[in-house]
Amino acid sequence: MKVLVIGANGQVGTHLITKLAERGHEPVGMIRDTDQVKAIEDAGGKTVLGDLEKDFSQALYGCEAVIFAAGSGPHTGADKTIMIDQEGAIKAVDEAKQQGIKRFVMLSTVGSDYPEKGPDEMKPYLYAKKRADEHLKATNLTYTILRPGRLSNDPGTGKIRASETLEDKSGQIPREDVAAVLAEVLENEHTFNRSFEVLAGDHSISDAIGQL
C-alpha cells in the first residue's frame, strides 16, 4: 500500500517510515526541505515536498492511505499549534476525501477527548487535537485515532497496553512503539473507525490491539 506519512521527519515519523517499509508498504514521507530526503530514504521511504501551512495537495497524489503524525512541537506558541495540529490535520483530512483516499490514521494524544480537564499550558494543544479528531470522525473516511500517553525516546519494546480509555494513564511509551502501533493499525480492520489510548505495557502490540 502506498502510504503518505505527514510529519515523516519527526521523531515518530522516521520510525514509522521504517516500520511501514518492513511490512512491505510503500511509505512516502512528506517533507518541507530537501535536506530531509536522505533521512527518509535511509529509513526505507520515498519523499515528496509539502508544507502544511501551504497547499500540499500534490503530496497525496496516488496514495492509498494517509497517516498524520505531524506536530508543531512543545516549544511553539498556540498560533503554530492551531496552524499545524488543528488546521493542518483538517486540511489533510479534507484533501484525502477530495482525492478519494479512504484510509486515514491520526496520531493524536491522551487527553484530546477532554481538553478542558488538561493543564492550562496544554489546553491549546489538546483543543487543537480534539477539533482535528472530531473533524476526521465526522467524515466517511475509514479512520483510526491513536492517543498515546507521554512519549519517550527509549528503544521500543514491542509491549504495550491499549484501551479505548485507559484507567491508569501514568507511565510513558517509546516513540518507536507508537510508530509500530501506527503501522499495525493501518490494515487491521479491528481498529477501523475507532479511537484508543496506548502506553507501554506487557502485551504484544498485536495482542493488545486484538483485545480492544
ZAGU-41695 format. One record per residue (C-alpha): residue in one letter; x, y, z. Coordinates in steps of 0.05 Angstrom, whole numbers. Last residue first. Layout:
atom torvex: a u: X v: Y w: Z
...
This chain:
atom torvex: l u: -193 v: -74 w: 446
atom torvex: q u: -164 v: -143 w: 458
atom torvex: g u: -137 v: -151 w: 388
atom torvex: i u: -99 v: -86 w: 396
atom torvex: a u: -63 v: -112 w: 457
atom torvex: d u: -48 v: -178 w: 424
atom torvex: s u: -20 v: -146 w: 361
atom torvex: i u: 23 v: -98 w: 400
atom torvex: s u: 50 v: -152 w: 446
atom torvex: h u: 24 v: -146 w: 517
atom torvex: d u: 61 v: -123 w: 580
atom torvex: g u: 54 v: -48 w: 578
atom torvex: a u: 78 v: 18 w: 549
atom torvex: l u: 21 v: 65 w: 536
atom torvex: v u: -38 v: 68 w: 487
atom torvex: e u: -105 v: 102 w: 482
atom torvex: f u: -159 v: 84 w: 431
atom torvex: s u: -203 v: 113 w: 377
atom torvex: r u: -243 v: 71 w: 329
atom torvex: n u: -269 v: 75 w: 258
atom torvex: f u: -227 v: 15 w: 236
atom torvex: t u: -185 v: -14 w: 293
atom torvex: h u: -209 v: -86 w: 285
atom torvex: e u: -198 v: -79 w: 210
atom torvex: n u: -123 v: -80 w: 219
atom torvex: e u: -95 v: -52 w: 154
atom torvex: l u: -63 v: 11 w: 181
atom torvex: v u: -68 v: -10 w: 254
atom torvex: e u: -1 v: -45 w: 256
atom torvex: a u: 38 v: 12 w: 224
atom torvex: l u: 10 v: 62 w: 274
atom torvex: v u: 25 v: 14 w: 331
atom torvex: a u: 98 v: 6 w: 308
atom torvex: a u: 105 v: 82 w: 305
atom torvex: v u: 80 v: 88 w: 376
atom torvex: d u: 129 v: 34 w: 395
atom torvex: e u: 187 v: 74 w: 366
atom torvex: r u: 163 v: 136 w: 402
atom torvex: p u: 173 v: 99 w: 467
atom torvex: i u: 113 v: 98 w: 514
atom torvex: q u: 100 v: 132 w: 581
atom torvex: g u: 75 v: 119 w: 650
atom torvex: s u: 11 v: 143 w: 682
atom torvex: k u: -56 v: 139 w: 645
atom torvex: d u: -86 v: 86 w: 691
atom torvex: e u: -158 v: 74 w: 672
atom torvex: l u: -140 v: 72 w: 598
atom torvex: t u: -198 v: 94 w: 555
atom torvex: e u: -209 v: 60 w: 488
atom torvex: s u: -157 v: 12 w: 513
atom torvex: a u: -85 v: -6 w: 499
atom torvex: r u: -27 v: -33 w: 538
atom torvex: i u: 40 v: -41 w: 504
atom torvex: k u: 100 v: -86 w: 491
atom torvex: g u: 140 v: -80 w: 426
atom torvex: t u: 199 v: -58 w: 468
atom torvex: g u: 218 v: 5 w: 431
atom torvex: p u: 283 v: 39 w: 448
atom torvex: d u: 275 v: 98 w: 496
atom torvex: n u: 260 v: 165 w: 464
atom torvex: s u: 199 v: 177 w: 508
atom torvex: l u: 127 v: 198 w: 496
atom torvex: r u: 74 v: 213 w: 548
atom torvex: g u: 8 v: 180 w: 531
atom torvex: p u: -12 v: 155 w: 463
atom torvex: r u: -78 v: 170 w: 430
atom torvex: l u: -86 v: 134 w: 364
atom torvex: i u: -146 v: 153 w: 320
atom torvex: t u: -165 v: 103 w: 267
atom torvex: y u: -205 v: 124 w: 207
atom torvex: t u: -243 v: 96 w: 148
atom torvex: l u: -264 v: 161 w: 116
atom torvex: n u: -338 v: 179 w: 113
atom torvex: t u: -324 v: 243 w: 151
atom torvex: a u: -348 v: 265 w: 220
atom torvex: k u: -294 v: 224 w: 255
atom torvex: l u: -240 v: 264 w: 219
atom torvex: h u: -268 v: 331 w: 242
atom torvex: e u: -275 v: 305 w: 313
atom torvex: d u: -202 v: 285 w: 314
atom torvex: a u: -178 v: 352 w: 286
atom torvex: r u: -221 v: 390 w: 336
atom torvex: k u: -196 v: 347 w: 393
atom torvex: k u: -123 v: 356 w: 373
atom torvex: a u: -129 v: 431 w: 371
atom torvex: y u: -165 v: 430 w: 439
atom torvex: l u: -109 v: 389 w: 468
atom torvex: y u: -54 v: 433 w: 441
atom torvex: p u: -87 v: 498 w: 463
atom torvex: k u: -102 v: 466 w: 531
atom torvex: m u: -32 v: 442 w: 547
atom torvex: e u: -8 v: 503 w: 585
atom torvex: d u: -73 v: 506 w: 624
atom torvex: p u: -67 v: 434 w: 648
atom torvex: g u: -119 v: 387 w: 618
atom torvex: k u: -191 v: 378 w: 641
atom torvex: e u: -220 v: 424 w: 587
atom torvex: p u: -184 v: 382 w: 535
atom torvex: y u: -230 v: 321 w: 547
atom torvex: d u: -224 v: 278 w: 484
atom torvex: s u: -154 v: 303 w: 469
atom torvex: g u: -130 v: 279 w: 537
atom torvex: v u: -85 v: 223 w: 511
atom torvex: t u: -57 v: 246 w: 445
atom torvex: s u: -70 v: 245 w: 370
atom torvex: l u: -36 v: 207 w: 314
atom torvex: m u: -90 v: 202 w: 261
atom torvex: v u: -96 v: 144 w: 212
atom torvex: f u: -135 v: 156 w: 148
atom torvex: r u: -159 v: 104 w: 98
atom torvex: k u: -208 v: 121 w: 41
atom torvex: i u: -167 v: 164 w: -7
atom torvex: g u: -216 v: 191 w: -58
atom torvex: q u: -176 v: 253 w: -75
atom torvex: q u: -224 v: 303 w: -43
atom torvex: k u: -233 v: 260 w: 18
atom torvex: a u: -157 v: 256 w: 28
atom torvex: e u: -153 v: 331 w: 18
atom torvex: d u: -206 v: 343 w: 71
atom torvex: v u: -169 v: 300 w: 121
atom torvex: a u: -102 v: 334 w: 105
atom torvex: k u: -134 v: 403 w: 112
atom torvex: i u: -162 v: 383 w: 180
atom torvex: a u: -94 v: 359 w: 203
atom torvex: g u: -60 v: 423 w: 181
atom torvex: e u: -115 v: 465 w: 213
atom torvex: q u: -111 v: 431 w: 281
atom torvex: d u: -41 v: 406 w: 296
atom torvex: i u: -6 v: 452 w: 247
atom torvex: m u: -39 v: 521 w: 247
atom torvex: i u: -71 v: 513 w: 316
atom torvex: t u: -5 v: 493 w: 347
atom torvex: k u: 31 v: 549 w: 310
atom torvex: d u: -17 v: 601 w: 339
atom torvex: a u: -13 v: 569 w: 409
atom torvex: g u: 62 v: 581 w: 412
atom torvex: t u: 119 v: 535 w: 395
atom torvex: h u: 166 v: 498 w: 441
atom torvex: p u: 128 v: 433 w: 450
atom torvex: g u: 126 v: 413 w: 377
atom torvex: s u: 82 v: 435 w: 320
atom torvex: g u: 61 v: 364 w: 306
atom torvex: a u: 58 v: 317 w: 247
atom torvex: a u: 39 v: 244 w: 251
atom torvex: f u: -19 v: 242 w: 201
atom torvex: i u: -20 v: 174 w: 168
atom torvex: v u: -52 v: 176 w: 99
atom torvex: a u: -75 v: 118 w: 56
atom torvex: e u: -79 v: 96 w: -16
atom torvex: c u: -32 v: 148 w: -45
atom torvex: g u: -31 v: 166 w: -119
atom torvex: y u: -30 v: 241 w: -109
atom torvex: l u: -27 v: 258 w: -34
atom torvex: a u: 33 v: 304 w: -38
atom torvex: q u: 1 v: 344 w: -94
atom torvex: s u: -50 v: 372 w: -45
atom torvex: f u: 3 v: 407 w: -4
atom torvex: d u: -23 v: 478 w: -10
atom torvex: k u: 11 v: 518 w: 45
atom torvex: e u: 19 v: 516 w: 121
atom torvex: l u: 22 v: 440 w: 120
atom torvex: d u: 82 v: 444 w: 73
atom torvex: g u: 96 v: 391 w: 20
atom torvex: l u: 154 v: 360 w: -17
atom torvex: v u: 150 v: 286 w: -31
atom torvex: t u: 196 v: 232 w: -6
atom torvex: k u: 209 v: 158 w: -14
atom torvex: g u: 217 v: 111 w: 44
atom torvex: g u: 265 v: 59 w: 73
atom torvex: a u: 293 v: 94 w: 134
atom torvex: d u: 355 v: 115 w: 94
atom torvex: e u: 308 v: 146 w: 43
atom torvex: i u: 274 v: 187 w: 98
atom torvex: a u: 340 v: 210 w: 128
atom torvex: k u: 368 v: 226 w: 59
atom torvex: v u: 309 v: 270 w: 38
atom torvex: q u: 309 v: 316 w: 98
atom torvex: d u: 356 v: 367 w: 68
atom torvex: t u: 305 v: 373 w: 11
atom torvex: d u: 262 v: 413 w: 60
atom torvex: r u: 187 v: 412 w: 75
atom torvex: i u: 178 v: 337 w: 79
atom torvex: m u: 121 v: 289 w: 64
atom torvex: g u: 147 v: 218 w: 73
atom torvex: v u: 123 v: 166 w: 24
atom torvex: p u: 118 v: 96 w: 51
atom torvex: e u: 110 v: 38 w: 2
atom torvex: h u: 85 v: -19 w: 45
atom torvex: g u: 121 v: -86 w: 53
atom torvex: r u: 114 v: -91 w: 128
atom torvex: e u: 187 v: -71 w: 138
atom torvex: a u: 174 v: -9 w: 96
atom torvex: l u: 117 v: 11 w: 142
atom torvex: k u: 161 v: 2 w: 204
atom torvex: t u: 218 v: 42 w: 174
atom torvex: i u: 175 v: 101 w: 153
atom torvex: l u: 142 v: 99 w: 222
atom torvex: h u: 209 v: 106 w: 258
atom torvex: t u: 221 v: 169 w: 218
atom torvex: g u: 151 v: 195 w: 233
atom torvex: v u: 155 v: 184 w: 309
atom torvex: q u: 215 v: 230 w: 316
atom torvex: g u: 191 v: 278 w: 263
atom torvex: n u: 216 v: 279 w: 191
atom torvex: a u: 155 v: 240 w: 167
atom torvex: g u: 105 v: 290 w: 195
atom torvex: i u: 54 v: 271 w: 143
atom torvex: v u: 66 v: 199 w: 123
atom torvex: l u: 34 v: 183 w: 56
atom torvex: v u: 22 v: 109 w: 47
atom torvex: k u: 26 v: 69 w: -18
atom torvex: m u: 0 v: 0 w: 0
